[in-house]
Amino acid sequence: MSSTPPATEHDWLIPLVLENEWVRLEPLALSHVPDLALVTDEVEIWRWLPINAPKGVAEVRALVQSGIDD
């Protein structure tokens, strides 16, 4: 099985949305902050993560921005 290499070395940086009838995967964006902030108190989400749950919208925004920057 062979694969075709990207046209340029940076093609993998092009943001894609992958979607079907069950799931939608899209790049993290600051527009996700309000919805993510609504679930920060769900303990199970943070149980196995190496960070503490953010407190409030400002901390969620900082966490999302850090992920985007990385």
PDB file of N, CA, C and O in Angstrom:
ATOM      1  N   MET A   1       0.845  -1.171   0.000  1.00  0.00           N
ATOM      2  CA  MET A   1       0.000   0.000   0.000  1.00  0.00           C
ATOM      3  C   MET A   1       0.890   1.233   0.000  1.00  0.00           C
ATOM      4  O   MET A   1       1.778   1.353   0.844  1.00  0.00           O
ATOM      5  N   SER A   2       0.670   2.127  -0.909  1.00  0.00           N
ATOM      6  CA  SER A   2       1.469   3.347  -0.960  1.00  0.00           C
ATOM      7  C   SER A   2       0.579   4.542  -0.697  1.00  0.00           C
ATOM      8  O   SER A   2      -0.635   4.490  -0.894  1.00  0.00           O
ATOM      9  N   SER A   3       1.194   5.604  -0.255  1.00  0.00           N
ATOM     10  CA  SER A   3       0.443   6.830  -0.028  1.00  0.00           C
ATOM     11  C   SER A   3       1.088   7.952  -0.826  1.00  0.00           C
ATOM     12  O   SER A   3       2.290   7.938  -1.093  1.00  0.00           O
ATOM     13  N   THR A   4       0.287   8.895  -1.191  1.00  0.00           N
ATOM     14  CA  THR A   4       0.780  10.028  -1.955  1.00  0.00           C
ATOM     15  C   THR A   4       1.267  11.095  -0.980  1.00  0.00           C
ATOM     16  O   THR A   4       0.517  11.494  -0.089  1.00  0.00           O
ATOM     17  N   PRO A   5       2.493  11.560  -1.126  1.00  0.00           N
ATOM     18  CA  PRO A   5       2.985  12.592  -0.220  1.00  0.00           C
ATOM     19  C   PRO A   5       2.253  13.903  -0.462  1.00  0.00           C
ATOM     20  O   PRO A   5       1.724  14.129  -1.550  1.00  0.00           O
ATOM     21  N   PRO A   6       2.220  14.770   0.548  1.00  0.00           N
ATOM     22  CA  PRO A   6       1.566  16.068   0.367  1.00  0.00           C
ATOM     23  C   PRO A   6       2.240  16.850  -0.760  1.00  0.00           C
ATOM     24  O   PRO A   6       3.419  16.646  -1.047  1.00  0.00           O
ATOM     25  N   ALA A   7       1.486  17.744  -1.393  1.00  0.00           N
ATOM     26  CA  ALA A   7       2.024  18.556  -2.478  1.00  0.00           C
ATOM     27  C   ALA A   7       3.165  19.441  -1.985  1.00  0.00           C
ATOM     28  O   ALA A   7       4.133  19.674  -2.708  1.00  0.00           O
ATOM     29  N   THR A   8       3.049  19.927  -0.763  1.00  0.00           N
ATOM     30  CA  THR A   8       4.127  20.692  -0.137  1.00  0.00           C
ATOM     31  C   THR A   8       4.308  20.169   1.272  1.00  0.00           C
ATOM     32  O   THR A   8       3.437  19.477   1.799  1.00  0.00           O
ATOM     33  N   GLU A   9       5.421  20.490   1.878  1.00  0.00           N
ATOM     34  CA  GLU A   9       5.674  19.975   3.227  1.00  0.00           C
ATOM     35  C   GLU A   9       4.724  20.555   4.263  1.00  0.00           C
ATOM     36  O   GLU A   9       4.645  20.024   5.371  1.00  0.00           O
ATOM     37  N   HIS A  10       3.995  21.629   3.947  1.00  0.00           N
ATOM     38  CA  HIS A  10       3.105  22.267   4.922  1.00  0.00           C
ATOM     39  C   HIS A  10       1.624  21.998   4.661  1.00  0.00           C
ATOM     40  O   HIS A  10       0.771  22.592   5.321  1.00  0.00           O
ATOM     41  N   ASP A  11       1.302  21.118   3.717  1.00  0.00           N
ATOM     42  CA  ASP A  11      -0.097  20.826   3.435  1.00  0.00           C
ATOM     43  C   ASP A  11      -0.826  20.258   4.649  1.00  0.00           C
ATOM     44  O   ASP A  11      -2.039  20.427   4.772  1.00  0.00           O
ATOM     45  N   TRP A  12      -0.116  19.597   5.532  1.00  0.00           N
ATOM     46  CA  TRP A  12      -0.760  19.030   6.709  1.00  0.00           C
ATOM     47  C   TRP A  12      -1.247  20.120   7.670  1.00  0.00           C
ATOM     48  O   TRP A  12      -1.988  19.824   8.608  1.00  0.00           O
ATOM     49  N   LEU A  13      -0.843  21.364   7.450  1.00  0.00           N
ATOM     50  CA  LEU A  13      -1.292  22.467   8.297  1.00  0.00           C
ATOM     51  C   LEU A  13      -2.631  23.056   7.860  1.00  0.00           C
ATOM     52  O   LEU A  13      -3.204  23.881   8.571  1.00  0.00           O
ATOM     53  N   ILE A  14      -3.129  22.645   6.707  1.00  0.00           N
ATOM     54  CA  ILE A  14      -4.401  23.168   6.217  1.00  0.00           C
ATOM     55  C   ILE A  14      -5.517  22.605   7.093  1.00  0.00           C
ATOM     56  O   ILE A  14      -5.675  21.388   7.183  1.00  0.00           O
ATOM     57  N   PRO A  15      -6.291  23.476   7.737  1.00  0.00           N
ATOM     58  CA  PRO A  15      -7.354  22.984   8.622  1.00  0.00           C
ATOM     59  C   PRO A  15      -8.459  22.287   7.827  1.00  0.00           C
ATOM     60  O   PRO A  15      -8.956  22.819   6.834  1.00  0.00           O
ATOM     61  N   LEU A  16      -8.827  21.108   8.273  1.00  0.00           N
ATOM     62  CA  LEU A  16      -9.877  20.326   7.624  1.00  0.00           C
ATOM     63  C   LEU A  16     -10.996  20.048   8.607  1.00  0.00           C
ATOM     64  O   LEU A  16     -10.757  19.941   9.810  1.00  0.00           O
ATOM     65  N   VAL A  17     -12.193  19.932   8.113  1.00  0.00           N
ATOM     66  CA  VAL A  17     -13.325  19.465   8.899  1.00  0.00           C
ATOM     67  C   VAL A  17     -13.672  18.080   8.365  1.00  0.00           C
ATOM     68  O   VAL A  17     -13.904  17.905   7.169  1.00  0.00           O
ATOM     69  N   LEU A  18     -13.706  17.111   9.252  1.00  0.00           N
ATOM     70  CA  LEU A  18     -14.078  15.744   8.901  1.00  0.00           C
ATOM     71  C   LEU A  18     -15.451  15.495   9.512  1.00  0.00           C
ATOM     72  O   LEU A  18     -15.653  15.695  10.709  1.00  0.00           O
ATOM     73  N   GLU A  19     -16.381  15.061   8.689  1.00  0.00           N
ATOM     74  CA  GLU A  19     -17.753  14.952   9.173  1.00  0.00           C
ATOM     75  C   GLU A  19     -18.471  13.810   8.464  1.00  0.00           C
ATOM     76  O   GLU A  19     -18.281  13.573   7.271  1.00  0.00           O
ATOM     77  N   ASN A  20     -19.302  13.108   9.234  1.00  0.00           N
ATOM     78  CA  ASN A  20     -20.225  12.149   8.654  1.00  0.00           C
ATOM     79  C   ASN A  20     -21.530  12.244   9.427  1.00  0.00           C
ATOM     80  O   ASN A  20     -21.747  13.220  10.145  1.00  0.00           O
ATOM     81  N   GLU A  21     -22.395  11.262   9.297  1.00  0.00           N
ATOM     82  CA  GLU A  21     -23.690  11.371   9.971  1.00  0.00           C
ATOM     83  C   GLU A  21     -23.603  11.232  11.493  1.00  0.00           C
ATOM     84  O   GLU A  21     -24.571  11.552  12.183  1.00  0.00           O
ATOM     85  N   TRP A  22     -22.484  10.770  12.034  1.00  0.00           N
ATOM     86  CA  TRP A  22     -22.357  10.562  13.469  1.00  0.00           C
ATOM     87  C   TRP A  22     -21.444  11.530  14.187  1.00  0.00           C
ATOM     88  O   TRP A  22     -21.630  11.799  15.374  1.00  0.00           O
ATOM     89  N   VAL A  23     -20.461  12.055  13.480  1.00  0.00           N
ATOM     90  CA  VAL A  23     -19.449  12.852  14.175  1.00  0.00           C
ATOM     91  C   VAL A  23     -18.944  13.982  13.279  1.00  0.00           C
ATOM     92  O   VAL A  23     -18.961  13.886  12.052  1.00  0.00           O
ATOM     93  N   ARG A  24     -18.498  15.045  13.927  1.00  0.00           N
ATOM     94  CA  ARG A  24     -17.853  16.160  13.231  1.00  0.00           C
ATOM     95  C   ARG A  24     -16.571  16.471  13.985  1.00  0.00           C
ATOM     96  O   ARG A  24     -16.609  16.749  15.184  1.00  0.00           O
ATOM     97  N   LEU A  25     -15.448  16.427  13.305  1.00  0.00           N
ATOM     98  CA  LEU A  25     -14.154  16.782  13.870  1.00  0.00           C
ATOM     99  C   LEU A  25     -13.672  18.042  13.172  1.00  0.00           C
ATOM    100  O   LEU A  25     -13.600  18.092  11.944  1.00  0.00           O
ATOM    101  N   GLU A  26     -13.347  19.045  13.948  1.00  0.00           N
ATOM    102  CA  GLU A  26     -12.875  20.287  13.362  1.00  0.00           C
ATOM    103  C   GLU A  26     -11.770  20.863  14.220  1.00  0.00           C
ATOM    104  O   GLU A  26     -11.696  20.569  15.413  1.00  0.00           O
ATOM    105  N   PRO A  27     -10.913  21.676  13.637  1.00  0.00           N
ATOM    106  CA  PRO A  27      -9.817  22.273  14.405  1.00  0.00           C
ATOM    107  C   PRO A  27     -10.359  23.123  15.562  1.00  0.00           C
ATOM    108  O   PRO A  27     -11.383  23.795  15.436  1.00  0.00           O
ATOM    109  N   LEU A  28      -9.656  23.072  16.667  1.00  0.00           N
ATOM    110  CA  LEU A  28     -10.019  23.877  17.829  1.00  0.00           C
ATOM    111  C   LEU A  28      -9.946  25.356  17.474  1.00  0.00           C
ATOM    112  O   LEU A  28      -9.014  25.793  16.800  1.00  0.00           O
ATOM    113  N   ALA A  29     -10.935  26.127  17.931  1.00  0.00           N
ATOM    114  CA  ALA A  29     -10.988  27.561  17.643  1.00  0.00           C
ATOM    115  C   ALA A  29     -11.529  28.305  18.863  1.00  0.00           C
ATOM    116  O   ALA A  29     -12.207  27.719  19.707  1.00  0.00           O
ATOM    117  N   LEU A  30     -11.227  29.582  18.948  1.00  0.00           N
ATOM    118  CA  LEU A  30     -11.732  30.398  20.052  1.00  0.00           C
ATOM    119  C   LEU A  30     -13.258  30.444  20.062  1.00  0.00           C
ATOM    120  O   LEU A  30     -13.858  30.697  21.106  1.00  0.00           O
ATOM    121  N   SER A  31     -13.882  30.208  18.934  1.00  0.00           N
ATOM    122  CA  SER A  31     -15.351  30.181  18.893  1.00  0.00           C
ATOM    123  C   SER A  31     -15.931  29.019  19.709  1.00  0.00           C
ATOM    124  O   SER A  31     -17.123  29.015  20.016  1.00  0.00           O
ATOM    125  N   HIS A  32     -15.097  28.035  20.060  1.00  0.00           N
ATOM    126  CA  HIS A  32     -15.547  26.904  20.877  1.00  0.00           C
ATOM    127  C   HIS A  32     -15.572  27.227  22.377  1.00  0.00           C
ATOM    128  O   HIS A  32     -16.164  26.484  23.159  1.00  0.00           O
ATOM    129  N   VAL A  33     -14.937  28.324  22.774  1.00  0.00           N
ATOM    130  CA  VAL A  33     -14.778  28.647  24.195  1.00  0.00           C
ATOM    131  C   VAL A  33     -16.097  28.676  24.963  1.00  0.00           C
ATOM    132  O   VAL A  33     -16.174  28.037  26.013  1.00  0.00           O
ATOM    133  N   PRO A  34     -17.132  29.368  24.514  1.00  0.00           N
ATOM    134  CA  PRO A  34     -18.368  29.420  25.320  1.00  0.00           C
ATOM    135  C   PRO A  34     -18.945  28.040  25.628  1.00  0.00           C
ATOM    136  O   PRO A  34     -19.345  27.779  26.762  1.00  0.00           O
ATOM    137  N   ASP A  35     -18.990  27.161  24.640  1.00  0.00           N
ATOM    138  CA  ASP A  35     -19.523  25.816  24.883  1.00  0.00           C
ATOM    139  C   ASP A  35     -18.607  24.998  25.781  1.00  0.00           C
ATOM    140  O   ASP A  35     -19.082  24.273  26.655  1.00  0.00           O
ATOM    141  N   LEU A  36     -17.297  25.107  25.574  1.00  0.00           N
ATOM    142  CA  LEU A  36     -16.362  24.376  26.442  1.00  0.00           C
ATOM    143  C   LEU A  36     -16.454  24.860  27.882  1.00  0.00           C
ATOM    144  O   LEU A  36     -16.350  24.062  28.813  1.00  0.00           O
ATOM    145  N   ALA A  37     -16.647  26.150  28.068  1.00  0.00           N
ATOM    146  CA  ALA A  37     -16.746  26.703  29.423  1.00  0.00           C
ATOM    147  C   ALA A  37     -17.954  26.143  30.166  1.00  0.00           C
ATOM    148  O   ALA A  37     -17.945  26.070  31.395  1.00  0.00           O
ATOM    149  N   LEU A  38     -18.982  25.751  29.438  1.00  0.00           N
ATOM    150  CA  LEU A  38     -20.187  25.198  30.074  1.00  0.00           C
ATOM    151  C   LEU A  38     -19.953  23.830  30.713  1.00  0.00           C
ATOM    152  O   LEU A  38     -20.714  23.425  31.593  1.00  0.00           O
ATOM    153  N   VAL A  39     -18.917  23.116  30.287  1.00  0.00           N
ATOM    154  CA  VAL A  39     -18.711  21.756  30.791  1.00  0.00           C
ATOM    155  C   VAL A  39     -17.459  21.614  31.657  1.00  0.00           C
ATOM    156  O   VAL A  39     -17.041  20.492  31.944  1.00  0.00           O
ATOM    157  N   THR A  40     -16.861  22.715  32.072  1.00  0.00           N
ATOM    158  CA  THR A  40     -15.633  22.609  32.871  1.00  0.00           C
ATOM    159  C   THR A  40     -15.863  21.983  34.231  1.00  0.00           C
ATOM    160  O   THR A  40     -14.913  21.498  34.845  1.00  0.00           O
ATOM    161  N   ASP A  41     -17.093  21.978  34.722  1.00  0.00           N
ATOM    162  CA  ASP A  41     -17.356  21.380  36.032  1.00  0.00           C
ATOM    163  C   ASP A  41     -17.653  19.883  35.955  1.00  0.00           C
ATOM    164  O   ASP A  41     -17.956  19.270  36.979  1.00  0.00           O
ATOM    165  N   GLU A  42     -17.573  19.287  34.776  1.00  0.00           N
ATOM    166  CA  GLU A  42     -17.764  17.844  34.617  1.00  0.00           C
ATOM    167  C   GLU A  42     -16.474  17.127  35.023  1.00  0.00           C
ATOM    168  O   GLU A  42     -15.514  17.089  34.253  1.00  0.00           O
ATOM    169  N   VAL A  43     -16.454  16.567  36.213  1.00  0.00           N
ATOM    170  CA  VAL A  43     -15.261  15.967  36.809  1.00  0.00           C
ATOM    171  C   VAL A  43     -14.635  14.896  35.911  1.00  0.00           C
ATOM    172  O   VAL A  43     -13.412  14.828  35.789  1.00  0.00           O
ATOM    173  N   GLU A  44     -15.459  14.074  35.292  1.00  0.00           N
ATOM    174  CA  GLU A  44     -14.942  12.970  34.478  1.00  0.00           C
ATOM    175  C   GLU A  44     -14.102  13.450  33.300  1.00  0.00           C
ATOM    176  O   GLU A  44     -13.197  12.739  32.864  1.00  0.00           O
ATOM    177  N   ILE A  45     -14.378  14.624  32.786  1.00  0.00           N
ATOM    178  CA  ILE A  45     -13.599  15.147  31.662  1.00  0.00           C
ATOM    179  C   ILE A  45     -12.148  15.354  32.076  1.00  0.00           C
ATOM    180  O   ILE A  45     -11.243  15.115  31.277  1.00  0.00           O
ATOM    181  N   TRP A  46     -11.915  15.787  33.288  1.00  0.00           N
ATOM    182  CA  TRP A  46     -10.581  16.199  33.738  1.00  0.00           C
ATOM    183  C   TRP A  46      -9.850  15.131  34.527  1.00  0.00           C
ATOM    184  O   TRP A  46      -8.667  15.292  34.825  1.00  0.00           O
ATOM    185  N   ARG A  47     -10.519  14.055  34.869  1.00  0.00           N
ATOM    186  CA  ARG A  47      -9.934  13.034  35.747  1.00  0.00           C
ATOM    187  C   ARG A  47      -8.563  12.562  35.295  1.00  0.00           C
ATOM    188  O   ARG A  47      -7.660  12.464  36.126  1.00  0.00           O
ATOM    189  N   TRP A  48      -8.367  12.270  34.039  1.00  0.00           N
ATOM    190  CA  TRP A  48      -7.124  11.671  33.561  1.00  0.00           C
ATOM    191  C   TRP A  48      -6.232  12.659  32.808  1.00  0.00           C
ATOM    192  O   TRP A  48      -5.213  12.269  32.236  1.00  0.00           O
ATOM    193  N   LEU A  49      -6.607  13.906  32.809  1.00  0.00           N
ATOM    194  CA  LEU A  49      -5.791  14.918  32.130  1.00  0.00           C
ATOM    195  C   LEU A  49      -4.734  15.469  33.083  1.00  0.00           C
ATOM    196  O   LEU A  49      -4.980  15.557  34.286  1.00  0.00           O
ATOM    197  N   PRO A  50      -3.574  15.838  32.572  1.00  0.00           N
ATOM    198  CA  PRO A  50      -2.484  16.307  33.426  1.00  0.00           C
ATOM    199  C   PRO A  50      -2.596  17.784  33.812  1.00  0.00           C
ATOM    200  O   PRO A  50      -1.615  18.397  34.232  1.00  0.00           O
ATOM    201  N   ILE A  51      -3.792  18.346  33.667  1.00  0.00           N
ATOM    202  CA  ILE A  51      -4.009  19.754  34.052  1.00  0.00           C
ATOM    203  C   ILE A  51      -5.257  19.848  34.906  1.00  0.00           C
ATOM    204  O   ILE A  51      -6.115  18.965  34.874  1.00  0.00           O
ATOM    205  N   ASN A  52      -5.349  20.911  35.660  1.00  0.00           N
ATOM    206  CA  ASN A  52      -6.555  21.161  36.447  1.00  0.00           C
ATOM    207  C   ASN A  52      -7.626  21.752  35.552  1.00  0.00           C
ATOM    208  O   ASN A  52      -7.322  22.406  34.554  1.00  0.00           O
ATOM    209  N   ALA A  53      -8.866  21.524  35.908  1.00  0.00           N
ATOM    210  CA  ALA A  53      -9.978  22.088  35.142  1.00  0.00           C
ATOM    211  C   ALA A  53      -9.912  23.611  35.204  1.00  0.00           C
ATOM    212  O   ALA A  53      -9.706  24.180  36.276  1.00  0.00           O
ATOM    213  N   PRO A  54     -10.083  24.263  34.074  1.00  0.00           N
ATOM    214  CA  PRO A  54     -10.092  25.724  34.085  1.00  0.00           C
ATOM    215  C   PRO A  54     -11.321  26.231  34.834  1.00  0.00           C
ATOM    216  O   PRO A  54     -12.374  25.594  34.843  1.00  0.00           O
ATOM    217  N   LYS A  55     -11.162  27.362  35.443  1.00  0.00           N
ATOM    218  CA  LYS A  55     -12.259  27.992  36.194  1.00  0.00           C
ATOM    219  C   LYS A  55     -12.697  29.235  35.439  1.00  0.00           C
ATOM    220  O   LYS A  55     -11.987  30.240  35.433  1.00  0.00           O
ATOM    221  N   GLY A  56     -13.833  29.176  34.819  1.00  0.00           N
ATOM    222  CA  GLY A  56     -14.382  30.336  34.141  1.00  0.00           C
ATOM    223  C   GLY A  56     -13.935  30.471  32.696  1.00  0.00           C
ATOM    224  O   GLY A  56     -13.010  29.804  32.232  1.00  0.00           O
ATOM    225  N   VAL A  57     -14.624  31.355  32.012  1.00  0.00           N
ATOM    226  CA  VAL A  57     -14.415  31.554  30.584  1.00  0.00           C
ATOM    227  C   VAL A  57     -13.002  32.041  30.283  1.00  0.00           C
ATOM    228  O   VAL A  57     -12.413  31.619  29.288  1.00  0.00           O
ATOM    229  N   ALA A  58     -12.448  32.909  31.104  1.00  0.00           N
ATOM    230  CA  ALA A  58     -11.107  33.448  30.837  1.00  0.00           C
ATOM    231  C   ALA A  58     -10.051  32.336  30.848  1.00  0.00           C
ATOM    232  O   ALA A  58      -9.161  32.320  29.998  1.00  0.00           O
ATOM    233  N   GLU A  59     -10.147  31.423  31.792  1.00  0.00           N
ATOM    234  CA  GLU A  59      -9.189  30.316  31.845  1.00  0.00           C
ATOM    235  C   GLU A  59      -9.393  29.337  30.691  1.00  0.00           C
ATOM    236  O   GLU A  59      -8.424  28.791  30.163  1.00  0.00           O
ATOM    237  N   VAL A  60     -10.640  29.114  30.298  1.00  0.00           N
ATOM    238  CA  VAL A  60     -10.905  28.251  29.144  1.00  0.00           C
ATOM    239  C   VAL A  60     -10.326  28.898  27.889  1.00  0.00           C
ATOM    240  O   VAL A  60      -9.706  28.222  27.068  1.00  0.00           O
ATOM    241  N   ARG A  61     -10.529  30.208  27.742  1.00  0.00           N
ATOM    242  CA  ARG A  61      -9.991  30.917  26.576  1.00  0.00           C
ATOM    243  C   ARG A  61      -8.466  30.792  26.544  1.00  0.00           C
ATOM    244  O   ARG A  61      -7.886  30.555  25.484  1.00  0.00           O
ATOM    245  N   ALA A  62      -7.822  30.948  27.686  1.00  0.00           N
ATOM    246  CA  ALA A  62      -6.355  30.837  27.753  1.00  0.00           C
ATOM    247  C   ALA A  62      -5.898  29.419  27.389  1.00  0.00           C
ATOM    248  O   ALA A  62      -4.901  29.247  26.689  1.00  0.00           O
ATOM    249  N   LEU A  63      -6.620  28.422  27.859  1.00  0.00           N
ATOM    250  CA  LEU A  63      -6.280  27.029  27.553  1.00  0.00           C
ATOM    251  C   LEU A  63      -6.448  26.743  26.057  1.00  0.00           C
ATOM    252  O   LEU A  63      -5.586  26.116  25.441  1.00  0.00           O
ATOM    253  N   VAL A  64      -7.540  27.198  25.487  1.00  0.00           N
ATOM    254  CA  VAL A  64      -7.777  27.001  24.055  1.00  0.00           C
ATOM    255  C   VAL A  64      -6.728  27.753  23.237  1.00  0.00           C
ATOM    256  O   VAL A  64      -6.196  27.214  22.267  1.00  0.00           O
ATOM    257  N   GLN A  65      -6.431  28.981  23.620  1.00  0.00           N
ATOM    258  CA  GLN A  65      -5.431  29.756  22.878  1.00  0.00           C
ATOM    259  C   GLN A  65      -4.068  29.074  22.950  1.00  0.00           C
ATOM    260  O   GLN A  65      -3.330  29.053  21.965  1.00  0.00           O
ATOM    261  N   SER A  66      -3.736  28.519  24.106  1.00  0.00           N
ATOM    262  CA  SER A  66      -2.471  27.791  24.251  1.00  0.00           C
ATOM    263  C   SER A  66      -2.432  26.586  23.309  1.00  0.00           C
ATOM    264  O   SER A  66      -1.409  26.311  22.683  1.00  0.00           O
ATOM    265  N   GLY A  67      -3.555  25.871  23.217  1.00  0.00           N
ATOM    266  CA  GLY A  67      -3.622  24.729  22.301  1.00  0.00           C
ATOM    267  C   GLY A  67      -3.482  25.154  20.849  1.00  0.00           C
ATOM    268  O   GLY A  67      -2.804  24.487  20.067  1.00  0.00           O
ATOM    269  N   ILE A  68      -4.111  26.248  20.490  1.00  0.00           N
ATOM    270  CA  ILE A  68      -4.001  26.754  19.125  1.00  0.00           C
ATOM    271  C   ILE A  68      -2.571  27.176  18.830  1.00  0.00           C
ATOM    272  O   ILE A  68      -2.041  26.887  17.757  1.00  0.00           O
ATOM    273  N   ASP A  69      -1.954  27.853  19.773  1.00  0.00           N
ATOM    274  CA  ASP A  69      -0.590  28.333  19.585  1.00  0.00           C
ATOM    275  C   ASP A  69       0.406  27.174  19.439  1.00  0.00           C
ATOM    276  O   ASP A  69       1.361  27.251  18.666  1.00  0.00           O
ATOM    277  N   ASP A  70       0.163  26.109  20.196  1.00  0.00           N
ATOM    278  CA  ASP A  70       1.066  24.957  20.118  1.00  0.00           C
ATOM    279  C   ASP A  70       0.941  24.271  18.787  1.00  0.00           C
ATOM    280  O   ASP A  70       1.625  23.279  18.538  1.00  0.00           O
TER     281      ASP A  70
END
